[in-house]
Amino acid sequence: MISVHERGSSGELGALSAFRRGFYDCLHRRADALFELCDAVLCTDGPVGSLVGLWLAAEHRRGHGALYDGVNAGRMRIERLRRELAGLPLPRDGEGRIVLAVDVSNWLRPDAASAPDRSFCHVYGRGKSAAQLIPGWPYSFVAAVEPGRTSWTAMLDAVRLGPLDDVTKVTAAQVRAVVARLGQAGQWREGDPPILVVFDAGYDVTRLAWLLADAPVVVVGRLRSDRVFHLPVPARLLGQVGRPARHGPVIDLDEPATHPASAVSTVTETSRYAKGVHRRLGPGTPAVAAPRRLGRPPRTTTHRGGNPDPAGRRPATRGP
């Protein structure tokens, strides 16, 4: 282990030593007890089942009472820790771009009846229709991911989601705060490629893109297989009567027959997930309106706050 007071190291060990000193400075009450407790969590073999097991770890050199005293009376400067994490070396892709991944992880607390602000967390089961809702605390995590097939990430932020929180609004504010800290730490500057932010299928990507429109980010989200899109409205024929159509032909992701011809198609062979196919939709039918909208089917946004619509009508949003 590297002592928190060690200086003069270089390379990766020097960066680790500097981060340990910065982390120690974030602990302003019971700093020694909390610092050794964190060392014990990181160095214990296997999952941590109880605090008593951490007290027996070699890295925890204090007594049994100091462990509980650090947990109960210790305090941490959270904002300072977030700035320390933003200043660490971050992985980048081949173009030098930072890639952030956002997801929710649940801390299940079914037996903690007196714990405040618990929510019902969705948990997938092993069999079909085996999912269930279990009381717990959902946390929204933002991490910088490495290129290629790896499970290593650089955690940058974590926020607990309350029962009454607007998940989309809280996530947008969290991503905006992380991007601001990366700019303050010199990780991103004007002229650098926009930061790529990847969301899972459970997020309202359309609304997130609208809320983060002024941030230097590119929003990417995984789509559910039951999503439905619409091509642009075809041009009206001469003499056609009736109310003008608001949407064009339907694109149902579950129905390949409704998909227009692909303008670009790529295939990636993987050893773990079989074959991956990526297609970008082409212009669709010849009757599509303005050429500038070819290959960009609009989608209807969800009726939620954050998208001003004085007329009370949900606008159609252009797809990527």
Secondary structure, 3 states (H helix, E strand, C coil): CCCCCCCCCCHHHHHHHHHHHHHHHHEEECHHHHHHHHHHHHHCCCCCCCHHHHHCCCCCCCCHHHHHHHHHHCEECHHHHHHHHHCCCCCCCCCCCCEEEEEEEEEECCCCCCCCCCEEEEECCCCCCCCEEEEEEEEEEEEEECCCCCCCEEEEEEEECCCCCCHHHHHHHHHHHHHHHHHHCCCCCCCCCCEEEEECCCCCHHHHHHHCCCCCEEEEECCCCCCEEECCCECCCCCCCCCCCCCCCEEECCCHHHCCCEEEEEEEECCCCCEEEEEEECCCCCCECCHHHCCCCEEECCCCCCCCCCCCCCCEEECC
